[in-house]
Amino acid sequence: MVPISFEFYPPKTPEQHAQLDKTVARLKAHAPEYVSVTFGAGGSTLSHTPETIQKLRAGGFDAAPHITCMGGSREEIRGLLKLYRALGARRLVALRGDLPSGMVSAGEFRYADELVRFVREETGDHFHIEVAAYPEMHPQARDAQVDLRNFVGKVRAGADGAITQYFYNADAYFRFVDDVRRQGLDIPIVPGIMPIANFSQIRRFSELCGAEIPRWIAQRMQAFGDDTESVRAFGAEVVAQLCRRLLDGGAPSLHFYTLNLSKPTLNVLANLR
């Protein structure tokens, strides 16, 4: 079986804690290489991410916290790195992140390459660092060439690997990998996979992050209307076909964005098998 990993977000309410516990229990049977935990929208869940990392590690997972530079001082990020080392974490996902709500300026780091370089200066090779990649271009990038240069800068600052933004066009991924290889970089670039269970939700996410939903998928989804079961079955089939093509084309592993739900990811994995 190809290596897989899962992304979770840190729960805040008792209901969210119960949901994550249920999801983790169901996905653990698939023996993920590691799991990651987001920093939270706008840094709002800072205190919850370490708690979730600690809980997942106690449950036997190799858990990687997301760490972002927006709104954080060097001293704050240095403290986080010390905390995650104390918790036994050996992986990080280093991102630029979104500006925390209510803040009008970024922290001491503006871009992810600066954050990666700082982590390396502070911790050496202790952490395996993943960074973000955008096969369809970062929504705020001026153009594709600038976006590629930004990615190359993160890798040369010390990243070990990359996880992509989700996409539904395999050709975009393969082209991006080819472009990176032509820069002389051979780090693993892992496709980020977003299962489709709620099409209107995915469409909203995609408008925000710049992920393109192919017209033929959107048309089929819209034709199903309120037929939730058909949407889920078709979504699982389409995403599994995407995964199969990515793996056949040389993708090193798959990283699933779970949204703290187990069933959409399990449906894709069942189709993939």
Beta strands, then each sheet from edge to edge (+ up, - down):
strand 1: 4-8
strand 2: 34-37
strand 3: 63-68
strand 4: 91-95
strand 5: 128-133
strand 6: 161-164
strand 7: 189-190
strand 8: 192-193
strand 9: 254-257
sheet 1: 7+ 6+ 5+ 4+ 3+ 2+ 1+ 9+ 8+
end
